[in-house]
Amino acid sequence: SQALAIIPGISRSASTVSAGIVVGMRRETAFSFAFLISIPAVFAAIAYDGMRSLSSGQAAQIDWFTYLLAIVASAVTGYVALALLRWLMKQGQLLIFAGYCLIVS
């Protein structure tokens, strides 16, 4: 179900949570599982980009302060977004998230 996220407007998290629910997982378990299975892909992408930057010589040109600031901002907004998604899921309101994805796409 994660592969569906390559389609614009399809959320990777929502598709994996929905798939978990369809196969009989509790909502909370499906939510946790969906984000645990994303960890290897996220770290692989970070490693790939890092190695590509090092091999091309771009790493020396990076403004590291701005880069680290972007990482912190991304982590904070990601945490807030996950907290909101978890709350919507517990309330049984994933249709709100689906509508948001449709509008943004």
Buried (B, 14 or more C-beta within 10 A) or exposed (E): BBEBBEEEEBBBBBBBBBBBBEEEBEBEEBBBBBBEEBEEEEEEEEEEEEEEBEEEEEEEEEEEEEEEEEEEEEEEEEEEEEEEBBEBBEEEEBEEBBEBBEEEE
